[in-house]
Amino acid sequence: MPRSRFDELAALAEENDGLVTAGQARSAGFTDSVLSRLVQRKRIERIARGVYRIPYFPLGRFSQYREAVLWVKANRGPKRAVISHTTALAVYGISDAHPSLIHLTVPKSTRLRRKKPKNVIVHRDDLTKNDTTVQEGLPLTTISKTVTDLLASGGRIDLLRQAISGARREGYISVAEAGRLRRRIESHVKSLRAASNKPERTTT
């Protein structure tokens, strides 16, 4: 039995929790008018500008994160957009992090012309290949980069210590890297303490 055009669109979305971008659909030969008709017929749902969902696909554990990544990439957005900060920790499952907001990192030069969803925070950084990895089919910052970013943004020290222990236990990082990250945290803590103990300058 030959596949319908809708079946072809569903196949595109199958590996992404039922999500597909307008760009992906266009590359497969779907015009904007066809997508509009499918929305009108309720065969697909438009969940953000340039992002669609096939309704009968069940929502996955990380569907909202995939949706956020696709939102950034839709409509000629940056090719590289990764889950970062506490959201990355949540994907790794190595700490008690349960962020209510979705943290994404995009290149510094990125210009996002679309309205940002309320639950998304966008960070800007020019990441290298060594800063990123893939987990659960999602692009993430590595454990090392995630810890570095959270230290710089004032993340909870107890959460970072827990994350390093969890990452080591799950085999994400080596003993040597765990030790290096712990030393970085302790150095950061000492710097904060030293700064807080500095006497205030007086003027004469």
N, C-alpha and C positions, 0 to 999 in steps of 0.2 A: 504494500500500500504506500503510494507516494506521500512524502511529507508535505504539509501545508507550509505557507510562509510563516504562519504563527509558530509552527513546530520548529522552524529554523531559528526563530527569535528565542524561543524557549531553550533551545540547545545552547545558544550563546550565553544565556543567563544561568544555565544549570550549575556551573562550577563556581558561581559567585552568589550563592544563596538567593537565586532568582532575580538578581540585579543586572541591569545592562545600561550602558550609556548610549546617548544618541549617536555619538561618534562610532561606537562599535556597531550599532545597527546600520549606520550609513555605509560603513566599510563592507557590510554583508549585503548591501543592495537595497536597504529600506530607506524610503524617502521620508521626509518630515511629515508629509501629508498622510502617509500610511500609518505612521506612529500616532498621529492625531486621531485617525479613525479608530485605531485599536483602543485608544484611551476613551473615546466616546462610547465605544461598545463595551467598555469595562473589561476588555481582555487583558489590558495592562494598566498599571497605575503610575502616574507621574508623581514621584515623591520629592523631587527637587529639579531645578532647572537642568535639563540634560541628563537626568537619571530616572530610569523606569524600573518597576518591579512587576514580575509575573506573579499574580496573586496566589495561585495555587501552590507555589513553593513555600514550604514551612520556614518560618524565621529561624535562623541558626543562632548559636550562642553569641557570635560576633557580628551579626548582620548589621547592627548600627555602625560598627567600625568600618565595615566594607562600604557601607553607604557613604560614610564621611570621606573615605579615600576617593571614591568615584565622584563625589561632588566636586572635589578639588580638581580632578583630572578632566571632568566634563567640559565640553565647549572650548577645546584647545587650551586647557589648563596645563600646568607643569606635568611632565612625564614622571617626575619623581615626587612622591608625597608619601610620607611614612608616619605610622603611629608612633608616638613618642611619650616621654615623661611618665606620669602615673598610669596612663592608658596602656603603655607598653608593658608595665609591670603587671597589669591586670591580664593581658594576653598571655604572658609567660606563666602566670599563676604561681609566682614565687613569693608572694607577700600578701598582706591583708588589704592591699590597695583596691578600692572599689570607687573609682572616680565617677562623679556625676556628670562631668564634662569630658568630651573627647579631645585629646591633644594630638595635633598633627604638626609635623615639621615640613616646610617646603623651602625651596631655594630662596635666597635673599632677594633675588631679582624678580620673583614672582609677583604678578599683578592680578589679583583676583577681582574680576569684574562682576561676579555673581554675589547676591546677598548671602551673607554667612549665616548658617543655621545657628540658633541660639545656644545649642549645646556643644558647639565646636570652638576650640581655641586654636588659633594658628600661630605657630612659632616659625621663625625664619632663620635658616642656617644652611650653609653650603656643605652638605654631608659628603663624605667620601664613601667608597665601596666598603671600607673597613668599619664604617659607622652603622651600617645597615645589615639586616638579615631578613629571613622570611620564616614566620612561625604561624601555624594554622592557616597557611595560605595568605597571610597578611604581611605587608612590608613593615618592619619594625626597626627602631634603633637597637643596636646591640646592648647587652647588659652594661658594658663599660660606658658607652655613650649615654645610656639612660641614667646611670648613676651620676655621671658628670653633669648632665643637664639639670638633674634634680638638685644637686648640690648648688649649682649656680643660681637656681631659682628659689632657693630657700626651702627645699623639700625636707620632710621630717627625717631626722637622723636615725631614729629607731626603725623607721620603715625601710630605709636604705640598708641598714645592717641586716635586717631580716631578709631583704631581697637578695643580698649577697650570699647569705647562708642557704637560702632556697635555691639560688642559681647553682651553687656548688653541689648541693644535694641532688639536683635534677640533671647534673652533668652539662649544664650550659657553659660553665667556665671551669678552668683548671684551678688547682690548688694555688699555683703561682699568681694567677690573675686575681683570685679571691683575696690573697694576701695584699696584692698591690692596691686593690680597691679599698680594702679596709684601712690601709695606711693613708690613702688619700682622704678618706673620711676623717680619720683622727687628726690629720694635719689641718683639715678645714675647721674642725672643732676647736683645735688649739688656737688657730688664727682668730676665730670669733671671740674666744675667751680673752685673748690678749687685747683685742680691739675694745672689748667692753670694759677692761680694767685700766685703760689709758686715762690718765687724769685730764680733766677738761682744761683747755687753754684759757688763761685769763688775760685780759687786756689792761694796759696801764694808761 
